[in-house]
């Protein structure tokens, strides 16, 4: 039986790498074309969308926001910025009210700059930072701009020094870096204690499935595969109305359009991708609007001729 193209949302368990999940799905579905939408650290659990078949070509067009629930442990700093690393410093944490702590969290809301953890997948002179770190090399990472859309203080345990937060952020945000930096701002130390991703790239944990359930045969993964077109609801659509247009599209030629078709939607952004479909709502690919030439230029074409 041919594997359906689309997205399978995995509820990743602790100790498993994102690459491990991809390898297991390849084996279970007997297909080579499988990829994930963004790495989750081995100790982090939760939502890991996996692209299958032609869906791997659409990963870059998915929404990029991610949401986490995490716990920060004050008083401890490690070489990995999470609780699993080697402790490099310990310090008392302040006695502080929920209200005051929430005010400190303001420093992490909106667009901020953060230095990624040294044990991260950021490239440094062509090599991953974590590889350099494991070799005890001396290097510095440049600050990177990230966006924190929401940051909610859910619980503050003064006795244990544990802060629980919910955070909605852009891709590339390191929650470990927030834990480290918050500890410093509070004149203490901080590291990430626990982390769960509850949504990523437009998918959430309600639609997720554990690989262990598939392996045991308790659930059929094919029933959980989300069609690629359903993952692209956030971008505008353009319908090809006849065979001539579809032939033009499949041979990589521009499609003439009435610019008013897009002006009807007030929120339309000319710089953003457009999903191209046929009258039966079958996904044909991704294009970009050329406003000056009144046409859509193909960028990604399914079933190209």
C-alpha positions as CSV (number, residue, x, y, z in Angstrom):
1,X,0.0,0.0,0.0
2,X,1.3,3.4,-1.0
3,X,2.0,5.8,1.9
4,X,0.0,9.0,2.0
5,X,1.8,12.3,1.7
6,X,1.2,14.7,4.6
7,X,2.2,15.4,8.2
8,X,2.3,13.0,11.2
9,X,2.4,14.7,14.5
10,X,4.5,12.7,16.9
11,X,4.3,13.0,20.7
12,X,8.0,12.6,21.3
13,X,9.0,10.8,24.4
14,X,12.0,11.6,26.6
15,X,15.5,10.3,25.6
16,X,14.6,10.0,21.9
17,X,16.3,12.4,19.4
18,X,14.3,14.0,16.5
19,X,16.5,12.1,14.1
20,X,15.6,8.8,15.9
21,X,11.9,9.6,15.4
22,X,12.5,10.2,11.6
23,X,14.4,6.8,11.4
24,X,11.6,5.0,13.2
25,X,8.9,6.5,11.0
26,X,10.8,5.6,7.8
27,X,11.0,2.0,9.0
28,X,7.3,1.8,10.2
29,X,5.9,3.4,7.0
30,X,8.5,1.8,4.7
31,X,9.3,5.1,3.0
32,X,12.5,7.0,2.7
33,X,11.1,10.5,2.2
34,X,10.6,11.6,5.8
35,X,11.8,14.7,7.7
36,X,11.0,16.6,10.8
37,X,10.0,20.3,11.0
38,X,12.5,21.3,13.8
39,X,14.7,19.6,16.3
40,X,13.6,18.9,19.8
41,X,16.4,18.1,22.4
42,X,16.4,14.5,23.5
43,X,15.2,15.4,27.0
44,X,12.4,17.6,25.7
45,X,9.0,15.9,25.2
46,X,6.0,16.8,23.1
47,X,4.9,17.9,19.6
48,X,7.2,16.9,16.8
49,X,5.6,17.3,13.3
50,X,7.0,14.8,10.8
51,X,6.7,15.4,7.0
52,X,6.1,12.4,4.8
53,X,6.5,12.1,1.0
54,X,6.0,15.3,-0.9
55,X,5.1,17.1,2.3
56,X,8.8,17.4,3.0
57,X,9.0,20.1,0.3
58,X,6.4,22.2,2.1
59,X,8.1,22.4,5.6
60,X,9.5,25.9,4.9
61,X,5.9,27.2,4.2
62,X,4.4,26.0,7.5
63,X,3.7,28.6,10.4
64,X,7.0,29.0,12.3
65,X,5.6,29.7,15.8
66,X,6.0,27.2,18.7
67,X,4.5,26.9,22.2
68,X,6.1,25.4,25.2
69,X,5.4,24.7,28.9
70,X,8.6,24.7,30.9
71,X,10.1,24.7,34.3
72,X,13.1,26.8,35.3
73,X,15.2,25.9,38.3
74,X,16.9,28.8,40.0
75,X,20.1,28.6,41.9
76,X,21.9,26.3,39.5
77,X,24.0,27.0,36.4
78,X,25.2,24.2,34.1
79,X,27.4,24.0,31.0
80,X,24.4,23.0,28.9
81,X,21.9,25.5,30.5
82,X,19.6,22.6,31.4
83,X,19.5,20.3,34.5
84,X,21.2,17.5,32.6
85,X,24.5,19.3,32.2
86,X,27.5,19.6,34.5
87,X,26.9,22.1,37.4
88,X,29.3,25.0,37.1
89,X,27.9,27.4,39.7
90,X,25.3,27.5,42.5
91,X,23.8,30.5,44.2
92,X,20.8,31.3,46.4
93,X,17.7,32.7,44.7
94,X,15.8,35.8,45.9
95,X,12.6,35.8,47.9
96,X,10.3,37.4,45.4
97,X,6.5,37.8,44.9
98,X,4.7,36.4,41.8
99,X,3.9,40.0,40.8
100,X,7.6,41.1,41.0
101,X,8.7,37.9,39.2
102,X,6.3,38.6,36.4
103,X,7.7,42.1,36.0
104,X,11.2,40.6,35.5
105,X,9.7,38.3,32.8
106,X,8.8,41.5,30.8
107,X,12.5,41.6,29.8
108,X,11.8,38.5,27.7
109,X,8.6,39.6,26.1
110,X,8.5,40.9,22.5
111,X,11.6,41.0,20.3
112,X,14.7,40.1,22.3
113,X,18.3,39.1,21.6
114,X,19.7,36.0,23.2
115,X,22.9,34.1,23.1
116,X,22.2,30.4,22.2
117,X,23.5,27.7,24.6
118,X,27.0,26.5,23.8
119,X,25.5,23.0,23.6
120,X,23.2,23.9,20.6
121,X,23.0,23.1,16.9
122,X,24.0,26.6,15.9
123,X,26.8,26.6,13.3
124,X,30.2,28.1,14.2
125,X,32.7,28.3,11.4
126,X,31.0,25.4,9.6
127,X,30.7,23.2,12.7
128,X,27.8,22.7,15.2
129,X,28.4,24.5,18.5
130,X,27.7,21.3,20.6
131,X,30.5,19.5,18.8
132,X,32.9,22.3,19.6
133,X,31.7,22.3,23.2
134,X,32.2,18.5,23.6
135,X,35.8,19.0,22.4
136,X,36.2,21.7,25.1
137,X,37.0,24.3,22.4
138,X,36.9,28.0,23.3
139,X,34.4,29.9,21.2
140,X,31.8,32.6,21.4
141,X,28.3,32.7,20.0
142,X,26.7,35.9,18.7
143,X,23.4,37.1,20.1
144,X,20.4,36.3,17.9
145,X,17.1,38.1,17.6
146,X,14.0,36.1,18.5
147,X,10.4,36.9,19.1
148,X,8.4,36.0,22.3
149,X,4.8,36.5,21.4
150,X,3.4,35.3,24.8
151,X,5.1,34.6,28.1
152,X,2.9,33.6,31.0
153,X,4.0,32.9,34.6
154,X,2.0,29.8,35.5
155,X,3.5,29.0,38.9
156,X,6.3,30.1,41.2
157,X,7.5,27.7,43.9
158,X,9.6,29.9,46.3
159,X,10.7,26.9,48.4
160,X,12.1,24.8,45.5
161,X,13.1,27.7,43.4
162,X,11.1,26.5,40.4
163,X,9.3,28.8,38.0
164,X,6.7,27.3,35.6
165,X,6.1,29.3,32.4
166,X,4.1,29.0,29.2
167,X,5.8,30.5,26.2
168,X,4.8,31.1,22.6
169,X,7.8,32.1,20.5
170,X,9.4,32.2,17.1
171,X,11.5,29.4,15.6
172,X,15.1,29.5,16.8
173,X,14.2,30.5,20.4
174,X,16.2,28.7,23.1
175,X,14.2,28.2,26.3
176,X,17.4,27.1,28.0
177,X,18.9,30.5,27.2
178,X,15.9,32.2,28.8
179,X,16.3,30.0,31.9
180,X,20.0,31.0,32.1
181,X,19.4,34.7,31.5
182,X,16.5,34.9,34.0
183,X,18.7,33.4,36.7
184,X,21.3,36.1,36.0
185,X,18.8,38.9,36.0
186,X,17.5,37.7,39.4
187,X,21.1,37.9,40.7
188,X,21.1,34.1,41.0
189,X,21.6,31.3,38.5
190,X,19.1,29.4,36.3
191,X,18.8,26.3,34.2
192,X,15.9,24.6,32.3
193,X,14.4,21.9,34.5
194,X,11.7,20.4,32.3
195,X,10.3,21.3,28.9
196,X,7.3,20.1,26.8
197,X,6.4,21.5,23.4
198,X,2.6,21.6,23.1
199,X,2.4,23.1,19.6
200,X,4.7,23.6,16.6
201,X,4.3,24.8,13.0
202,X,0.5,24.9,13.2
203,X,0.1,21.4,14.8
204,X,-0.6,20.7,18.5
205,X,-0.5,17.8,20.9
206,X,-4.2,17.0,20.5
207,X,-3.4,15.6,17.1
208,X,-0.3,13.8,18.1
209,X,0.5,10.1,18.4
210,X,3.3,8.2,20.2
211,X,5.7,6.1,18.1
212,X,5.4,3.4,20.7
213,X,1.6,3.1,20.0
214,X,2.3,2.6,16.3
215,X,5.0,0.0,17.0
216,X,2.7,-1.9,19.3
217,X,0.0,-1.8,16.6
218,X,-2.4,0.0,18.9
219,X,-2.8,2.8,16.4
220,X,-2.6,3.0,12.6
221,X,-0.3,5.9,11.8
222,X,-2.0,6.3,8.3
223,X,-5.2,7.4,10.0
224,X,-3.3,10.2,11.7
225,X,-1.6,11.6,8.6
226,X,-2.8,15.2,8.1
227,X,-3.0,16.1,4.4
228,X,-0.4,18.7,3.3
229,X,-3.1,21.2,2.1
230,X,-4.6,21.2,5.6
231,X,-1.3,22.4,7.0
232,X,-1.3,25.4,4.7
233,X,-4.6,27.1,5.8
234,X,-2.7,30.1,6.9
235,X,-1.7,31.2,3.4
236,X,-3.7,32.5,0.5
237,X,-5.0,30.2,-2.2
238,X,-5.3,30.6,-6.0
239,X,-7.5,28.2,-8.0
240,X,-6.5,27.1,-11.5
241,X,-9.7,26.8,-13.4
242,X,-8.9,24.9,-16.6
243,X,-6.6,22.3,-18.1
244,X,-4.6,24.9,-20.0
245,X,-3.7,26.7,-16.7
246,X,-2.8,23.4,-15.0
247,X,-0.6,22.5,-18.0
248,X,1.1,25.9,-17.8
249,X,1.7,25.3,-14.1
250,X,3.0,21.8,-14.4
251,X,5.5,22.9,-17.0
252,X,6.8,25.8,-14.8
253,X,5.2,28.7,-16.6
254,X,3.8,31.8,-15.0
255,X,0.0,32.0,-14.6
256,X,-1.7,35.3,-15.6
257,X,-4.0,36.6,-12.8
258,X,-6.6,39.3,-12.2
259,X,-4.9,41.4,-9.4
260,X,-8.3,42.2,-7.9
261,X,-8.6,38.5,-7.0
262,X,-6.2,39.1,-4.2
263,X,-7.2,42.7,-3.4
264,X,-10.5,41.3,-2.0
265,X,-8.6,40.0,1.0
266,X,-7.4,42.9,3.1
267,X,-4.8,40.9,4.9
268,X,-3.1,39.7,1.7
269,X,0.7,40.1,1.7
270,X,2.2,40.2,-1.8
271,X,5.6,38.9,-0.5
272,X,4.1,35.8,1.0
273,X,3.7,32.4,-0.7
274,X,0.4,31.4,-2.3
275,X,-0.9,27.8,-2.4
276,X,-2.1,26.9,-5.9
277,X,-5.0,24.4,-6.1
278,X,-7.4,23.0,-8.7
279,X,-11.2,23.2,-8.6
280,X,-11.4,20.1,-6.5
281,X,-9.0,21.7,-3.9
282,X,-6.1,19.4,-4.9
283,X,-2.8,21.0,-4.0
284,X,-0.7,21.7,-7.0
285,X,2.2,23.7,-5.5
286,X,3.4,27.1,-4.2
287,X,3.8,30.3,-6.2
288,X,4.6,33.9,-5.6
289,X,2.7,36.9,-7.0
290,X,4.4,39.2,-9.4
291,X,2.4,42.4,-9.0
292,X,4.0,44.2,-11.9
293,X,3.5,41.5,-14.5
294,X,0.0,40.4,-13.1
295,X,1.1,36.7,-12.8
296,X,1.9,34.0,-10.3
297,X,5.4,32.5,-10.7
298,X,5.8,28.9,-9.8
299,X,8.1,28.2,-6.9
300,X,7.2,24.6,-6.0
301,X,5.4,22.4,-8.5
302,X,3.9,19.0,-7.7
303,X,3.7,16.5,-10.6
304,X,5.9,18.8,-12.8
305,X,6.2,17.7,-16.4
